[in-house]
Amino acid sequence: MHYRPILARARIGFIIPSSNRMVEPQVQHFMPDGVVPHFTRIGMTNRHKAPLDQLLPRILDATELLADSACDVTVLQCTGTSMSGGVDMEQHVIAEMERVSGKPALSAASCLTSAFQTLCARRLVFISETKQEGHDRKVAFLREAGYEIVADKAVGLANSAEYCSTPPERWFDEAITLRDDSADAYFISCANIRSIDVIERLESELGKPVVTSNQAAIWCSLRTCGIEDVAPGLGRLFEHRVARRLAAA
């Protein structure tokens, strides 16, 4: 068997928590042919948890390493971490990543807000994996960014092992229970869960767009690279070819 070299259409770098087990398989599964994802891990959750400004040196070291792989865009892919310092700090982190890499940078938070803007979604049903304290920090970020939370729930899972082992059906059931027809979209947070598996089924049932952390990161990173492919299974968001905020920049 002869090895066939990859002629990359784009290379996308992901900085993920050392505890994360879902980003790599989900990104690898849904990325279009010819788009090469690269990954590096840093401590930013569990025993490594720290304020975002204190994590910034680690994030920049990881960004620099991914830049060595000629990544076209780099994504800080941890929802809670990227939202934890508020909107201004999140934007500062992105700017510093771009300074180090010389290329566009994104965070889980910026990918999500780009998705909401593109979907014209201001009123959200919000579900997160975490306990109430972490959930409330995400709610605070979303409100600061201008979103109205019409219904929400902190599912309260204990740790990364529970995040990963919780079946997709749990996220389907939670969203159905919180159904609110006044919402513009449903947001299921966390890059370390399997909510991505029920996006299309939920959209069919709810009649509204469903956004998840890894789906939004795949979409936004592709669109940032100018790749307009549709990813089967990832719902209404992928009907939109260009992120409005990025297109206007």
KEBAFI-756328 format. One record per residue (C-alpha): residue in three letters; x, y, z. Coordinates in pm, 1 decimal. Layout:
<fises>
FISE residuo       px       py       pz
FISE     Ala        X        Y        Z
...
</fises>
This chain:
<fises>
FISE residuo       px       py       pz
FISE     Met      0.0      0.0      0.0
FISE     His    137.6    338.2   -100.7
FISE     Tyr     95.6    639.3    122.3
FISE     Arg    -92.4    922.5    -45.1
FISE     Pro     21.4   1260.0     85.7
FISE     Ile   -248.7   1504.0    194.3
FISE     Leu   -277.7   1814.5    -18.3
FISE     Ala   -419.9   2037.8    251.2
FISE     Arg   -693.5   2284.4    163.4
FISE     Ala   -642.8   2431.4    509.6
FISE     Arg   -482.9   2351.4    843.1
FISE     Ile   -673.5   2435.9   1159.6
FISE     Gly   -512.9   2427.6   1502.7
FISE     Phe   -708.7   2349.1   1818.1
FISE     Ile   -587.4   2422.4   2169.7
FISE     Ile   -783.7   2195.1   2401.6
FISE     Pro   -783.0   2117.0   2774.1
FISE     Ser   -567.9   1826.5   2882.9
FISE     Ser   -886.0   1659.2   3011.4
FISE     Asn  -1078.8   1683.9   2683.9
FISE     Arg  -1168.7   1360.5   2501.5
FISE     Met  -1433.2   1481.5   2255.9
FISE     Val  -1283.2   1758.9   2042.8
FISE     Glu  -1037.5   1539.8   1853.6
FISE     Pro  -1275.9   1260.7   1746.4
FISE     Gln  -1559.3   1500.5   1665.3
FISE     Val  -1344.1   1740.5   1465.0
FISE     Gln  -1173.5   1456.8   1279.8
FISE     His  -1509.1   1302.2   1194.2
FISE     Phe  -1678.4   1615.8   1063.5
FISE     Met  -1395.5   1806.2    892.5
FISE     Pro  -1426.5   1800.2    511.8
FISE     Asp  -1173.2   1614.9    300.5
FISE     Gly   -847.4   1799.9    270.3
FISE     Val   -889.5   2007.1    586.1
FISE     Val   -624.8   1897.0    834.3
FISE     Pro   -686.1   1954.2   1206.3
FISE     His   -390.4   1982.7   1441.6
FISE     Phe   -423.8   1960.9   1819.9
FISE     Thr   -227.0   2056.2   2125.4
FISE     Arg   -324.4   2026.8   2491.1
FISE     Ile   -265.1   2251.3   2787.5
FISE     Gly   -378.7   2244.7   3147.2
FISE     Met   -678.2   2478.0   3189.1
FISE     Thr   -947.2   2274.7   3365.2
FISE     Asn   -978.4   2071.3   3686.2
FISE     Arg   -658.4   2101.7   3891.6
FISE     His   -512.2   2336.0   3625.9
FISE     Lys   -800.5   2582.5   3644.3
FISE     Ala   -696.3   2946.6   3681.0
FISE     Pro   -816.1   3294.4   3582.2
FISE     Leu   -796.8   3349.6   3208.0
FISE     Asp   -526.2   3615.2   3233.5
FISE     Gln   -307.2   3367.7   3424.1
FISE     Leu   -368.4   3101.6   3158.7
FISE     Leu   -271.3   3336.5   2877.3
FISE     Pro    103.6   3248.6   2874.2
FISE     Arg     17.1   2878.6   2831.8
FISE     Ile   -232.2   2962.9   2557.5
FISE     Leu     25.8   3170.4   2371.5
FISE     Asp    290.4   2897.2   2399.4
FISE     Ala     41.3   2652.0   2247.8
FISE     Thr    -51.0   2900.8   1975.5
FISE     Glu    314.4   2941.5   1882.0
FISE     Leu    361.2   2565.2   1858.8
FISE     Leu     59.3   2526.1   1632.3
FISE     Ala    190.2   2810.6   1416.6
FISE     Asp    494.0   2590.1   1348.6
FISE     Ser    251.0   2355.5   1167.8
FISE     Ala    143.9   2641.4    937.3
FISE     Cys   -208.8   2650.8   1074.9
FISE     Asp   -433.3   2894.6    890.4
FISE     Val   -639.9   2961.2   1202.0
FISE     Thr   -600.1   2864.8   1568.3
FISE     Val   -893.7   2796.1   1801.2
FISE     Leu   -891.7   2802.3   2182.1
FISE     Gln  -1152.3   2528.9   2216.8
FISE     Cys  -1281.4   2536.2   2572.5
FISE     Thr  -1615.1   2707.3   2626.8
FISE     Gly  -1589.0   2768.7   2999.3
FISE     Thr  -1230.1   2892.9   2983.7
FISE     Ser  -1289.3   3128.2   2692.3
FISE     Met  -1597.0   3278.8   2860.6
FISE     Ser  -1454.8   3294.3   3211.6
FISE     Gly  -1294.0   3639.8   3196.9
FISE     Gly  -1576.9   3824.8   3026.2
FISE     Val  -1606.1   3968.1   2676.1
FISE     Asp  -1312.4   4210.6   2687.3
FISE     Met  -1067.5   3951.8   2820.3
FISE     Glu  -1180.2   3697.1   2562.2
FISE     Gln  -1115.8   3949.3   2285.1
FISE     His   -776.0   4031.5   2436.0
FISE     Val   -679.4   3663.0   2433.7
FISE     Ile   -776.7   3632.8   2066.4
FISE     Ala   -576.8   3943.8   1978.7
FISE     Glu   -270.8   3806.9   2158.3
FISE     Met   -304.2   3471.6   1982.2
FISE     Glu   -314.1   3652.6   1648.6
FISE     Arg     -9.9   3857.7   1743.4
FISE     Val    189.2   3543.7   1821.5
FISE     Ser     76.7   3338.8   1521.5
FISE     Gly     40.8   3611.2   1259.6
FISE     Lys   -282.6   3438.9   1151.8
FISE     Pro   -650.7   3456.3   1251.5
FISE     Ala   -745.6   3318.3   1591.2
FISE     Leu  -1077.5   3216.1   1742.5
FISE     Ser  -1209.5   3092.0   2073.4
FISE     Ala  -1500.5   2868.7   2157.2
FISE     Ala  -1681.4   3182.0   2272.8
FISE     Ser  -1614.2   3382.1   1956.4
FISE     Cys  -1721.1   3089.1   1737.1
FISE     Leu  -2046.2   3066.6   1930.8
FISE     Thr  -2123.2   3437.6   1913.5
FISE     Ser  -2048.2   3433.5   1539.3
FISE     Ala  -2290.7   3144.3   1504.1
FISE     Phe  -2562.9   3323.0   1699.7
FISE     Gln  -2515.0   3639.7   1497.2
FISE     Thr  -2530.2   3451.5   1169.6
FISE     Leu  -2848.4   3274.1   1281.4
FISE     Cys  -2999.3   3606.5   1397.7
FISE     Ala  -3037.0   3446.0   1741.5
FISE     Arg  -3060.4   3680.6   2039.0
FISE     Arg  -3300.0   3487.0   2260.1
FISE     Leu  -3142.0   3160.6   2373.3
FISE     Val  -3234.2   2847.0   2560.7
FISE     Phe  -2905.9   2761.5   2729.9
FISE     Ile  -2795.5   2424.6   2871.0
FISE     Ser  -2452.9   2356.3   3018.5
FISE     Glu  -2283.9   2046.0   3152.1
FISE     Thr  -2143.8   2205.6   3462.5
FISE     Lys  -2256.6   2281.8   3814.2
FISE     Gln  -2433.4   2606.9   3890.2
FISE     Glu  -2125.6   2821.8   3956.0
FISE     Gly  -1968.6   2748.1   3618.9
FISE     His  -2306.4   2775.8   3448.8
FISE     Asp  -2361.9   3120.3   3598.3
FISE     Arg  -2027.9   3244.6   3462.5
FISE     Lys  -2133.7   3140.5   3113.7
FISE     Val  -2471.8   3307.8   3158.1
FISE     Ala  -2292.5   3627.2   3264.6
FISE     Phe  -2075.5   3618.9   2951.0
FISE     Leu  -2373.8   3561.1   2723.2
FISE     Arg  -2566.9   3846.1   2880.6
FISE     Glu  -2266.2   4077.6   2858.7
FISE     Ala  -2239.8   3987.0   2490.2
FISE     Gly  -2601.7   4096.2   2442.0
FISE     Tyr  -2799.8   3772.3   2453.3
FISE     Glu  -3122.3   3711.4   2640.3
FISE     Ile  -3151.9   3377.2   2818.6
FISE     Val  -3517.3   3273.7   2806.3
FISE     Ala  -3462.1   2936.9   2977.2
FISE     Asp  -3155.5   2763.7   3112.9
FISE     Lys  -3028.0   2469.4   3313.0
FISE     Ala  -2700.7   2366.1   3474.8
FISE     Val  -2703.5   1987.8   3435.2
FISE     Gly  -2449.2   1956.2   3716.0
FISE     Leu  -2223.0   1675.3   3596.8
FISE     Ala  -1935.9   1613.3   3835.4
FISE     Asn  -1625.9   1588.8   3616.4
FISE     Ser  -1476.9   1517.9   3273.7
FISE     Ala  -1546.2   1146.2   3300.4
FISE     Glu  -1916.8   1220.1   3343.2
FISE     Tyr  -1912.0   1476.4   3063.3
FISE     Cys  -1775.1   1218.9   2820.0
FISE     Ser  -1984.9    923.3   2933.3
FISE     Thr  -2319.2   1103.6   2935.3
FISE     Pro  -2514.6    971.0   2634.3
FISE     Pro  -2636.7   1207.0   2361.8
FISE     Glu  -2996.2   1126.6   2455.8
FISE     Arg  -2949.3   1318.8   2780.9
FISE     Trp  -2887.9   1640.5   2588.4
FISE     Phe  -3184.7   1572.3   2364.0
FISE     Asp  -3410.4   1523.7   2664.8
FISE     Glu  -3281.5   1833.0   2844.8
FISE     Ala  -3346.7   2053.3   2542.5
FISE     Ile  -3696.0   1912.8   2490.6
FISE     Thr  -3777.9   1971.8   2857.6
FISE     Leu  -3672.7   2338.2   2829.8
FISE     Arg  -3862.1   2396.6   2506.5
FISE     Asp  -3953.8   2763.5   2468.3
FISE     Asp  -4104.7   2873.0   2139.9
FISE     Ser  -3996.9   3233.3   2204.0
FISE     Ala  -3630.9   3130.4   2169.5
FISE     Asp  -3438.2   3202.3   1850.4
FISE     Ala  -3197.5   2912.0   1909.4
FISE     Tyr  -3093.2   2644.0   2157.6
FISE     Phe  -2735.8   2641.6   2286.1
FISE     Ile  -2586.7   2329.8   2447.0
FISE     Ser  -2248.8   2423.1   2591.4
FISE     Cys  -1927.5   2223.6   2640.2
FISE     Ala  -1657.7   2093.2   2409.0
FISE     Asn  -1630.4   1767.2   2604.5
FISE     Ile  -1981.1   1619.0   2558.3
FISE     Arg  -2172.7   1435.4   2284.6
FISE     Ser  -2445.9   1689.9   2215.6
FISE     Ile  -2320.9   1717.1   1856.3
FISE     Asp  -2484.6   1379.0   1787.8
FISE     Val  -2840.9   1507.5   1837.1
FISE     Ile  -2830.8   1844.8   1660.6
FISE     Glu  -3040.1   1751.9   1358.4
FISE     Arg  -3292.8   1549.7   1555.5
FISE     Leu  -3340.8   1835.4   1799.0
FISE     Glu  -3380.6   2088.0   1518.8
FISE     Ser  -3648.2   1870.5   1362.3
FISE     Glu  -3833.2   1841.0   1693.0
FISE     Leu  -3795.4   2201.2   1809.5
FISE     Gly  -3817.0   2382.7   1478.5
FISE     Lys  -3526.4   2608.9   1578.5
FISE     Pro  -3148.5   2607.7   1521.9
FISE     Val  -2938.6   2413.5   1771.4
FISE     Val  -2581.7   2525.9   1842.0
FISE     Thr  -2315.3   2327.0   2025.3
FISE     Ser  -1958.7   2419.8   2114.4
FISE     Asn  -1774.2   2186.0   1877.9
FISE     Gln  -2019.4   2230.8   1589.8
FISE     Ala  -1975.4   2609.3   1609.5
FISE     Ala  -1595.8   2578.7   1620.7
FISE     Ile  -1588.2   2352.4   1314.8
FISE     Trp  -1818.4   2589.4   1123.5
FISE     Cys  -1645.6   2912.4   1220.2
FISE     Ser  -1292.4   2785.3   1163.9
FISE     Leu  -1385.6   2654.3    818.8
FISE     Arg  -1556.3   2978.7    720.4
FISE     Thr  -1259.0   3178.1    848.5
FISE     Cys  -1041.7   2976.1    609.1
FISE     Gly  -1283.0   3048.2    322.5
FISE     Ile  -1409.1   2690.1    309.1
FISE     Glu  -1783.8   2679.1    249.8
FISE     Asp  -1848.0   2303.7    261.0
FISE     Val  -2163.7   2174.8    428.2
FISE     Ala  -2098.1   1916.6    700.4
FISE     Pro  -2375.6   1654.9    699.7
FISE     Gly  -2523.5   1604.3   1044.4
FISE     Leu  -2436.8   1947.6   1183.1
FISE     Gly  -2765.8   2122.6   1128.1
FISE     Arg  -2892.5   2458.8   1011.2
FISE     Leu  -2576.9   2650.3   1098.2
FISE     Phe  -2397.1   2488.8    805.1
FISE     Glu  -2656.0   2625.3    564.5
FISE     His  -2480.3   2959.3    614.2
FISE     Arg  -2176.7   2996.4    397.2
FISE     Val  -2013.6   3295.8    563.1
FISE     Ala  -2013.3   3417.5    920.2
FISE     Arg  -2167.8   3763.2    899.4
FISE     Arg  -1934.9   3924.1   1154.2
FISE     Leu  -1625.3   3778.4    988.5
FISE     Ala  -1745.7   3866.2    639.5
FISE     Ala  -1793.7   4227.8    743.7
FISE     Ala  -1450.3   4255.3    905.9
</fises>
